[in-house]
Amino acid sequence: MKFLIYLIVITAACGNINSNEKGLEKPSFNKYFISDAKQDSTKDDSMVYANISQLKEVKEKSRFVQKLSDNMHGISIIIQARPSASLPYFWVQVGYINEKRLEVYYNFYVFKKNWEIKYLDVLTNKTLSLEEWRKSENYLKYNK
């Protein structure tokens, strides 16, 4: 099996909970990567984490998880696959990890060539631009 299942924690949360100008809690994120990472992928991984963590849906879901857990947990951003000769993108999952399971909220593809982010709709098995996803029926159904 090319990719190992084991996930290694890079860092716990991205900082303490802070208030922003709207009085909302600053979302925190856990970052994970697959343990067979190449040494030169650290810079690319950081770019992936930064881009995914800035998505409004990811921030909102993190606030939701923090509220439910009394600020004890945030969501996790997990790189499940990296670009290769046969794969032009990073496969990134965003979800909540607890001691029993990973609850995936979002699947994204991040293309290294231009850092474009696309959403994988697992209900329809289609890859959508963020704009298409945000207008889709499934988005409106599950993100309100």
C-alpha positions in Angstrom: 0.0 0.0 0.0 1.6 3.2 -1.2 0.2 5.5 1.6 0.3 4.5 5.2 -2.8 4.8 7.2 -1.0 6.3 10.2 -1.5 9.9 10.8 1.1 12.0 12.7 0.3 15.2 14.4 2.3 18.2 13.1 0.9 20.5 15.7 -2.1 20.6 18.0 -4.1 23.8 17.6 -3.0 26.9 15.7 -3.1 29.0 18.8 -5.3 30.0 21.7 -8.9 30.9 21.2 -9.1 34.6 20.6 -11.9 37.0 19.8 -12.1 38.8 16.6 -13.7 42.1 15.7 -17.2 40.5 15.5 -16.9 38.8 18.9 -16.6 35.3 17.3 -14.0 32.8 18.4 -11.0 32.4 16.2 -11.2 28.9 14.8 -8.4 26.5 15.6 -7.3 23.6 13.5 -5.3 20.4 13.9 -3.0 19.5 11.1 -2.1 15.9 10.1 -0.2 14.3 7.3 0.5 10.8 6.1 3.7 9.5 7.5 5.4 8.7 4.2 5.8 12.4 3.4 8.9 13.5 1.6 11.2 16.0 3.3 10.6 18.6 0.6 6.8 18.5 1.0 6.8 20.6 4.2 6.5 24.0 2.4 3.8 22.6 0.1 1.9 21.1 3.0 2.0 24.5 4.8 0.5 26.2 1.7 -2.3 23.6 1.5 -3.1 24.0 5.2 -3.1 27.8 4.9 -5.4 27.8 1.9 -7.9 25.3 3.3 -8.0 26.9 6.7 -9.0 30.2 5.1 -12.2 28.8 3.5 -15.3 30.3 5.2 -16.9 26.8 5.4 -13.9 25.4 7.2 -13.8 28.3 9.7 -17.6 28.0 10.4 -17.3 24.3 10.9 -14.4 24.8 13.3 -16.4 27.3 15.3 -19.3 24.8 15.5 -17.1 22.0 16.8 -15.5 24.4 19.3 -18.8 25.5 20.6 -20.1 21.9 21.0 -16.9 20.9 22.8 -16.6 24.0 25.1 -13.5 25.1 23.2 -11.8 21.8 23.8 -11.5 20.7 20.1 -11.3 22.1 16.7 -11.5 20.4 13.3 -8.6 18.6 11.6 -7.1 19.2 8.2 -5.7 16.0 6.9 -3.6 15.5 3.7 -4.6 12.0 2.5 -2.6 12.1 -0.7 0.0 14.2 -2.4 0.6 15.0 -6.0 2.5 12.3 -8.0 3.0 11.3 -11.6 -0.6 10.0 -11.7 -2.2 12.5 -9.3 -2.1 16.3 -10.0 -3.5 17.4 -6.7 -3.4 17.1 -2.9 -6.4 15.2 -1.5 -7.4 17.0 1.7 -10.1 16.0 4.2 -11.5 18.3 6.8 -13.2 16.8 9.7 -13.3 16.0 13.4 -11.1 13.3 14.9 -11.9 11.7 18.2 -10.6 8.5 19.8 -13.1 6.4 17.9 -13.2 7.7 14.4 -12.7 10.4 11.8 -15.9 12.3 10.9 -15.2 13.9 7.5 -17.1 17.1 6.7 -15.3 18.1 3.5 -13.1 16.6 0.8 -11.0 19.0 -1.3 -8.5 18.7 -4.1 -5.7 21.3 -4.1 -3.9 21.6 -7.3 -0.2 22.4 -6.7 0.3 24.0 -10.1 -1.9 27.0 -9.3 -3.1 26.2 -5.7 -6.7 26.0 -7.0 -9.1 24.3 -4.6 -11.9 22.1 -5.8 -14.5 20.3 -3.8 -15.3 16.6 -4.1 -19.0 16.0 -3.7 -19.1 12.4 -2.4 -22.9 12.3 -2.8 -22.7 12.8 -6.5 -19.0 11.8 -7.1 -18.3 15.0 -8.9 -15.5 17.5 -8.6 -16.7 21.1 -8.4 -15.1 24.5 -8.3 -15.8 26.3 -5.0 -18.2 28.6 -6.8 -20.1 25.6 -8.3 -20.2 23.9 -5.0 -21.5 26.9 -3.1 -24.4 27.1 -5.6 -25.2 23.4 -5.5 -28.2 21.8 -3.9 -26.1 19.7 -1.6 -24.2 22.8 -0.3 -27.4 24.7 0.4 -28.8 21.6 2.1 -25.9 20.8 4.4 -24.2 24.2 5.0 -27.1 26.3 6.4 
